[in-house]
Amino acid sequence: MKNEINAVLENMTAATPEPEDYTGEDGLLYCGKCRKPKEAYFAPDKAAIFGRDRHPAECDCQRTAREEREAAEKRRRHLDTVEELKRRGFTDPTMRDWTFENDNGRNPQTGLARRYVEHWEDMRTDNIGCLFWGGVGTGKSYLAGCAFSLSNVSDFIIEGDGAILILENPDVALMTLKNCQAGVIKGLTIDYKTLPFTQGAVVDVDINGKAFTFRSDGKGGRPTDDNFAKSKTKWGVLFDRENNRLLKDKAPNLVPIREVSNLDDKNLFRIVTTQNVIEQIAVDDPFAMIARYNGCSTYSVNQCRQITFLNNIHYAGPAGSFGLRESTGISIVNCKIQQKEDRLISQNADCVHVTPSYEGPWIEGCLFEGQMDDAINIKTELVYILKAISDNQFLVSAKLRVNDELSLFNPREGRLIGTCRVLEAVPMDDATKIKIDARFENLQIGRDKTKDMFFNDSKSNDNFVIKNNVFRNSRRYGMLIQAKNGIIEGNILENLSTGAITLQNSASWPEGFVPRNIVIENNKIRNAGFDRSYWAEGKDIAPILIRTTTVNKKQAEWKGIRNIRIKDNEIISNSDHTIFLSGAQDIVIEKNRNDAQSDAPYYQENCDNVIIK
């Protein structure tokens, strides 16, 4: 089994030779055409991680071909770049027209802001910043909306040098990047003048009315403010009375908000929720309510390459911190999503939300604390089958490429139907017509999570690394992994309400496929899993949860998850088990230090070839 996993890791880091290639005197593979190396040696620390001494490198031929492809792609995307940026960067449609050309001219500083943007290259070279300040309604947000989107920018550094940016509008993100490459954003601290959440305590409970009275402590916004009224995703969270850094034990990790009204006291509010939740709420429970704006991450990174975020701090945000979309070579290093001492939460959503890409991120040395959703969520591309043209030609929902490798999945039974490769891909309006190298008949098709669907194994965030981070005091999972070929190493995970590390296909919320070829090593896990969602799993419960499921959250008949090595971890569990396995095969569990509530720390069902050492 160990040899199989090592072989997978070797394939991740091996160059593919052509017939004319040769081995040079230094032992590396060389291109037979341009005579440049197609391999390079790892630094010693990276060699230890991957178990080999070299990795692929671009020769001149490969570089020229790549640059030609990228230039063509850049030309193709140019016409819709601006509109796409505005759609994703601005939650209010009116903000899309916030341009210098549309300015009403009432702010005399607009000319200065425009000259700053027009001379951006000089400003960057001379390390000159631009600070907007003033009272409400003076146009600060408008000017920022004109400036804080980067498109088609290469070889840049944004050096914060410890600067603290205070955003006034609680439903606005900081920055959108589109089609940028080779950039570094570092040394910035982000906070909000009006926080995108409210916090305080429960002062009365009306069980019959399914309502409670909440008193805001004045540190955040008010739950009747416009940003709460406009938010389509808002909920509340209960915290522990003795330690308000922790969610309330065995309570729901989400309090639905049905209605909010202001009482006579300006800081006193009546909140209506649901019957099954109101029974879990008690007087003096600390409570926070978020106004979440999905897609409004602090940094939205779209179709970018080789972007590094270094030494940045986020204290709050209306959504997540880093929203990565179809971007490769992204590194998030020594960044902090951090609770301030007097706040119950930090970000309103996932700290790092990674939609499908051909290469996963490198996340190292970071702090993820107090966020209201998963710290890290990494996905594989879902491809709905919109129309069956023949048994090997289909109209599908995603923009696929020739040679993309697909898996066809039946979510009703949790079963793999087969695999194939894309032979032809013709882009159409919001769809792609594909021809594949296999034939499939009698499929159930449609844009529905119960129908047969493809997953793009080529676009599954391969080679992700999550290393030496701290995850603590937050809602839901530390990591939700729905991707493949990755390393999870040296992390500390504690006080996470629904679990520490979850590897699953999430068929009931189809956004990822079965994880494969993953090493989980030398992590420390404590008090990960204590909210009602965790305990409701019944026997399916452990801080490390690995399972293949159906659309109805049942055990799948397919043993889809495979080639997982869990080694040298320290796991302290609140439940009977430290590791739960379902629908998995070729699993190695070795030299872990377990502290569970039973003498059987490892639970497995419907598994093959599980080796415990």
N, C-alpha and C positions, 0 to 999 in steps of 0.2 A: 504493500500500500504506500509506504514511504517513497518507494521508487517511482510509483505512478505520479504522486504529487510533485516530486522533484522534476519528473519529465514535463509536467505541465508548466512549471515555473521556468524550465529551460526553454520551452517553446515561446514563452512570453518575452525572452531576452535574447533570442537567437536571430541572426541575419539569414536570409534565404539566398543561397548562391545561384548564379546563372551559370550556364555551361562554360562560358569563357572566363569566369572569375578564377582567381588563384590565391594561394596563401603566401604572404610576404615573409621576409626574414624575421619580422617582429612577431610572427605567429598569427597575425590578423588577416581577415578575408579582404582581398582587393578586387576592385572592378576591373574586368578585362578590357574595358573600352577606354575609360579616362585614367586608369592606373591610380585611382585614389581609394583610400580605405573605406570599406563598408561596415567596419566594426571599430569600436574603441574600448579601451579598458575601463572598468568601473574603478572609482575610488575604493579603497579598502573597506570602508564602512558599508557602502552600497553592495559590494561583492558579498559581504557576509549576509546581507538581507536576502539576496536573490540566489545565493549558493553557486554562483559562477563568476568569472572574472571579467566578462565582456558583455557589451550590448550593441545593438545595431547603430550604425552611423550613416549619414548621407554622403554618398560620393557625389562628384560633380554632375554626373548624368542624372541621378535621382533628384538632386537639388534643382537642376534646370527643369526637369519634368514637373516637379512639384510647383515651382514658381509659375510655370505656364498655366497649370491647372488653377492655381490660386488667382492669377490675373484674370483668367476667363470668368471664374466665379465672382470675382470682385466686380467686373463689368456687368455681369448679369444681375447682381443684387443692387447695383447703385441706384436705380430709378425708384425703388420702393424703400430705401433705407430710412429716409427722414420720417415718412409716415409711420413706418413700423416702430421706430424709436419712440415717437410721441405716443403711439398707442400703448406701448408697454411701460413707458416711463411715467405717464401721467394718468392718474385714476379718474380725474374729472375731464370729460371730452373737451370742455372749453379751454383747458390748458394746452391743448394741441396747437392753438392759434397764438400762444404766447411767443411771439417773435418780435425782433426789433422793427420789422416792417409794419407790424400791426399796432405798435405802441401808440397811445393817444397823445404823447408829448407832454403830459402834465408833470412828469418827474424830470427835473433838469439834469439829473445824473445819468440819464439813459445814454447820452452821448459818450460819457466816460466808460460806461460798461461796454458799449458797442466797440469802442476803440480797443479796449482790453481784449475782447474776443478776436477782433480782426488782427491783432498783433500777438496772438497767443504764443507763437513760436519764440518771439523775443521775450515775452513775459516768462515763459518756461526757462529759457536760457539764463535770464537774470534773476530767477527765483523770486518773482514778484507776485504776490497774491492780490485778491480783490475781496474786500469785506463789505457786506451790505448791512446797514443798520438803520433804525428809525421806528416810528410808531406804526400802529395798525393802519393798513390802507395806503401806505406810501409807495408800494410797488416792489418791495424786496423780493417776494416770492416770484413775481412776474420776471424780474431781471434774472433771478437764479434759474428759472425755467428756460430762459433764452440761452444760458451758458453751460449748464451742467449735464450735457450729453456729449459724449465723444464718439465719433463715427469715422471709421477708416483711418485711424491714427496708429502709427507704428513708432517703435523705439522711443518711448516716452517714460518720464518719471514724474509722478506727482508726490512731492516731498512735503509732508505736513509739518515735520520737525516739531511734533508735540502740540500742534495747534488744536484748539477745541472749537468745533463748529456746533453752534446751538441753532437748531431748526425751529422756527416759530410755528409752522403749520403742522399739526399732528398727523395729517394723512398724506404727507409728501415725503418721498424718498430722497436720497442724496444724489445718486449718480447712475446713469445708464451708459454702458459701453456696448457698441455694436461694431462688429467686424474690425476690431482692433487687435494688435499683436505686439509682442515684445515690450510689455509695459510693466511698470512697478508703481503701486500706490501704497504709500507707507507713512506712518507717523501721524495719522489723523485720529482724533477722538470725536465721536458723534453723540450728541444728546439733543433733547427737545425742551423748549421752553414750556410748552403745554404738552404734557405726556399723552401718548396715544392709549392710555388706559386710566381707569379710576380705581382707587383702593380705599379701604377703610375696614369697617366691621359690621356684622349683623347685630341689630339691637332688638329685633322682635321677629317672631315667626308665627304666621297664620296658616296652619296646616290645611284647614278647611278651604281657605281661599287660595291655596297653592302659591302663597306669596310671603315675602319677608321684607322687613324694613332694614335698609342699609344706610349707614352714616359714612359719608366720605370724609377722609381726613384732610382734604384740601391739597394734597400733594400732586394729584393727577387732575385730569379733566373731570367734567361732570357727566354722568351717564345720559343726560338729556341734551348735551351739546350737539352741534351739527355733525361733527365727525362720527359720533355714535349713531345718530339718526340715519346717516347716509351709508354706513357700513353694512354690507350684506353678510358679513361673517362676524358676529359678536356673541360672546358667551362669558360666563363667569367661572371662577375657580375658588375653591375653599382651601384654607391653609390651617396648619396646626396651631392651636392656641398657645402651646408651650414653646414652639420653635417655628415662627412664621416663615422661615426659609423652606420648610417642607410642606407639601400638600397634605391635606387632612387624611389620616390613615383610614383605609377601607371606605372612603367616600368617593362619589363620582369625580372623575377628573375634569368634567365639563358640566357646568350649570347652564341649561338652556335659558335664554332670555325671551320671554313671550311679550312682556309689556313693562315699561318703565314710566313712572310718574313722579313729579316733584311734590313733596309735602310742604307744609308751612315753613319749616326750616329749610333754607337754601341748600344745606348739605345733607338733607334727609330725603330718601327716595323709597318708594314702594316698588318692588320688583316681583313680577309674576313669573313663575317657572312651571315645572311639571310635577305631577303628584309623586312619582317615584323618586324625585330628587328632593322635594321639599322635606320629606321625612328624614333626610340625612343632614339637614341644616339646623344648627343650634345657635342660640344667643351667644355672642362674643366670638363667634368664628371670624377670623380675618378673611376678607373677601376682596377679590379684584375682578374687574370686568374690562375686557379689551374691546377696542374698535379696530378690527383687523381689516387690512386692505391687501388681499392677495395680489401678487404680482408687483407689489410696491416695496421690494427688498431695498435695503440700504444701498447695496450695489447690485444692479441687474447687469449680468454679463452675457451677452448674446452673440454667438457665432464668433468668438474671439479665440486667439491662440497665444500661449505663453504669457499669461498675465499673472503677476505675483502680488498678493496682498501681504504686507509685512508690518507687524507692530502697530496695528490699528485697534482701537477700543470702541465698542458700541455699548452705550448704556440703555438705549431704548430704540424702538422702531415700530411702525405701524404694521409691518409684516416680518419677513425674515431678515437675515443679515446679508447672506450671499446667495443670490439666485443665479445659478449657472445653467445656461441653455445652449446646447449644441456647441460647447466650447471645449477645447483641448489644451493640455499643458497648463492647467490652472493650479497655482500653489497658494495655499493659505497658511501662513507661517507666523507663529508667535502673536496671533491676534486674540483679543479678549471680547467675549460677549458677557458682560459683567453687571451684576446687580449693585446698585448703590445701596449704602447701608440702610437708608430709610425707605426703600422700595421693596414691594413684594415680588415684582417681576422685572424682566429686562425686555427682550424682543417679544413681539406678539405671535411669531410663527417660527418655522424651522430656522436654525442658525445657518446651516448649509443645505440648500435644496438643489439637487443635481438631477436635472432632466436628462433624457438619453443623449449620449455622446459616444464618439468612437474612442475616446480615451478619458479615463476618470481622473479626479483631482488628487493632489498630494496635500494632505492636511496634517500639520505637525506643530507641536508645542503650543497649542491653543487652549483657551479656557472657554467652556460653554456652560453658562450658569443662568438659571432663572428664566429660561425661555418657555413659551407656552405651547410648544409642539416639539417634534423630534429634533434633537441636536443636529443629526446628520441623516439625510434621506437620499439614497442613491438608487437610480432606476434603470430599467431596460425598456427599449421602445416597444410600445403596444401598437399593433397594426390591425385595424378592423378590416374585414373583408366586406366591401360594399356591394360587389357584384361578381358572380362567377361567369366569365366569358366562355371558358372551356375548363377541362379538368386540369390544365396547367397554365391558364391565363386568368388573371383576376384584376379587378379594380379595387385598390386598397386605399386606406385613409392616410398613410404616411408617405413622405417623399423618400423613396428607397433608391439605392444605387445598384448598378450592376455588380455582381459578386457578393452582395450582402447575403449573409447566411441566416435563414429563418427557421424557427421551430413552430409547428402548427399544434395548437393546444385546445383540448376540449375542457372547458372550465366546469361543466356540469358534473363530470366524473373525475376531474383532476387527472386527465390522461394525455400523454403525448401521442398525437396522431402520426407525426412524422417530421422529417427535416428536409430542407431543400436549399438551393442557391438561386439567386436572381440572375437570369440570363439576359433579360431585357427590361428596361425601366423607362417608361415614357411619361414625363410629367404632364398632368392635366390640372384643371381648376380644383385646388384643395384635395387632390388625389393623385395616384400614380397607377398607370396600367403596367402590370408586370407579367413576364413570362418566366416560369421557374423550371428547374431540371427534374421535377418529380410530378406525379399526377395524383390528384385527390378528388374524389367524387362524393356526392351526397352530403355535403357540408351544410351545417346550419350557419347562415351568414347574416350580417347586419351590424350596425353600430350599437351593440348591446353587450353587456358583460356576460350574458348567458350564452352567447353564440360562439362558435369556433373562431379562433383568432390566431394570427401570427404574432410572434415576438421576434424582433430583429436582434439576433445574437451578436451581430457585428457592432451594434450600437448599444452596448451594455456597460459603458464606463469601465472598460478593461483597464487593468493595472492600477487601480486606485490604491492609495496608501493612506491609512489613518494611524498616526504614530505619536506616542508621547503627549497625548492631550489629557485634559482634565474635564470630566463631565459631572456636574453636580446640581442638586437642588432644583429640579425642573420637572415639567410635565411630560408624560409619555416616555418614548424610548431614548436611550442614548444614541443608538445607531439602528436604523432600519435599512437593511441591505437587500436590494432586489437586483443585484448586478453580479458580475463574475470576475475572477482573476484579480484578487486583491489581498492586501496584508493589513491586519488589525493588530497592532503591537504596542505594548508598553503604555497603555492608557489606564487612567484611574476613573472608575465610574461609580458614583455613590449618590444615594438619595434621589433616584429616578423613579417616577411613580409607576410606570408600566413595564419596566424591564431595562436591561443594560444593552444587550446585543441581540437583535432579532434578524435572522436570515429566513426569508419566506417569499412566496410568489404573490401574496396578497390578491388572490383571485376575486375576492368580494369587492375590492377596490382596485381594479386592474390598472396598475401603473408600473409593474415590474414582473420579472420572470424568475425562475428558480435560480438561486445563487449556486455557483460552482467554483471550485479551485480557489479556496480561500484559506489563509492561515490566520488563526486567532491565537496569539502567543504573548505570554508575559504581561497579561492585563490583571488589574486588581479591581474586584467588584464587591460592593457592599451596599446593602439596603436598596437593591434595585428591584422594585416590584412590591407595591403596597396599596395601590388605589383599588377601587371596586372593579375596574376593568381587568386588572391583573387577577384578582381572586375569582372573578366570574369565569375564568378559563377552566376552572376545575382542575383535573389532572394535567391539562395542557399548560403547565405553569413552571417557569424557571427563569432565572436571570438571563441565561443564554438559551434562546428559543430558536429551534431549527425545524422547519416543517413545510411540507407541500400540501396545499389545501384546494378545495373546490370553491365554486362561487358561493356556496352556502356555508362556507367556513367549516366544512366537514373534512375528515381525513381523506386525502386523495389516494386513489389506487396505485398511482405511479410513484416510484421512488425517484423523484426528480432532482433533489438536491444531492450533490455528490462531490467527492474529493475535498473534504473539509478536514483540516488538522487543528485540533484544540490542545494546546500544549503549554505547560508551565504557568497556568493562570491560578490566581488566588481568588476563590469565589465563596463569599459568605451569603447564604440564601435565607430568606424569611420563610420559605416553603420547604417541601420535602425534597426537592431536587435542585441541583445547580445547573444541569444541562438537560433539556428536553429535545428528543429527536423523533420526528414523524415523517415518513415518506422520504427517507434518505438512504444513501448507500456510499460505501467506501469512505468511512469516517474513522479517523484516528484520534483517540482521546488518551493523552499520556501526561503523567507527572503533574497533574493539577492538584492543588491543595483545596479541599472542599470542606465547608462547614454548613451542613444542611439540617433540616428538622427530621431526617430519617437516616437509616443506615444504607440507603440506596440512592446516592446522589445523582445517578444517571438513569433517566427514563427513556425507553425507546419502544416504538411500535411501528410496524410495517417498514422495517429497515433491513438492509443486507450489508454484510461485511463491515460491521462496526468493531473496531479493534481497540480494546481498552488495556492500557499498560500501566 
